[in-house]
Amino acid sequence: MNWIQRKIYLYNVTFGLYMLDWWERYLFNILVIVLMWFIFYNSSRYVTEYFKGYDTIGLHSNMFSRASDSTTETVTNSLCLT
């Protein structure tokens, strides 16, 4: 028995698939594959959306532009008052 066959055997024994018929085993494996696809797909979408908010270049440039805008407004307002 090679390494892959041992892992398949361990998977069958761990989940109790050795006692199922061949079609039940295929059905279970298809459901597991679909479930894993949903998990990986949605987690990849979540991670990309999560890290879009932490774009370091965009975050710093927005901070500096806000700071410069508020400084410009303060200077403009103080000049208008005098």
C-alpha positions in Angstrom: 0.0 0.0 0.0 1.5 3.3 -1.0 1.1 6.6 0.8 -2.0 7.8 -1.1 -3.8 4.6 -0.7 -3.1 4.7 3.1 -4.5 8.3 3.3 -7.6 7.2 1.4 -8.0 4.3 3.7 -7.6 6.5 6.8 -10.2 8.9 5.4 -12.6 6.1 4.8 -12.1 4.6 8.3 -12.2 8.0 10.1 -15.5 9.1 8.6 -17.0 5.6 8.5 -17.2 5.5 4.7 -15.9 1.9 4.6 -19.4 0.6 5.6 -21.2 2.5 2.8 -22.0 1.4 -0.7 -20.1 2.8 -3.6 -22.8 5.3 -4.6 -23.3 6.5 -1.0 -19.5 7.1 -0.7 -19.5 9.1 -3.9 -22.5 11.1 -2.8 -20.8 11.9 0.6 -17.6 12.9 -1.2 -19.4 15.2 -3.6 -21.1 16.9 -0.6 -17.8 17.3 1.1 -16.2 18.8 -2.0 -19.1 21.2 -2.5 -18.9 22.2 1.2 -15.1 22.8 1.0 -15.6 24.8 -2.2 -18.1 27.1 -0.5 -15.8 27.6 2.5 -12.8 28.4 0.4 -14.7 30.6 -2.0 -16.4 32.7 0.7 -13.3 32.9 2.9 -11.3 34.2 -0.1 -13.9 36.8 -0.8 -14.0 37.8 2.8 -10.2 38.1 3.1 -9.9 40.2 0.0 -12.7 42.6 1.1 -11.2 42.7 4.6 -7.7 43.7 3.4 -9.0 46.2 0.8 -9.7 48.5 3.8 -6.1 48.2 4.9 -4.5 49.5 1.7 -1.5 51.2 3.3 -0.8 53.6 0.4 -4.4 54.6 0.1 -4.8 54.9 3.8 -1.8 57.1 4.3 -2.6 59.3 1.3 -6.1 59.8 2.5 -4.9 60.7 6.0 -2.4 63.3 4.6 -5.0 64.7 2.2 -7.5 65.1 5.0 -4.9 66.8 7.2 -3.8 69.1 4.4 -7.4 70.0 3.6 -8.2 70.8 7.2 -5.1 72.9 7.5 -5.9 74.7 4.4 -9.5 75.4 5.6 -8.1 76.6 9.0 -5.7 79.0 7.3 -8.4 80.2 4.9 -10.9 80.8 7.7 -8.3 82.7 9.8 -7.4 84.9 6.8 -11.1 85.7 6.2 -11.7 86.7 9.8 -8.9 89.2 9.9 
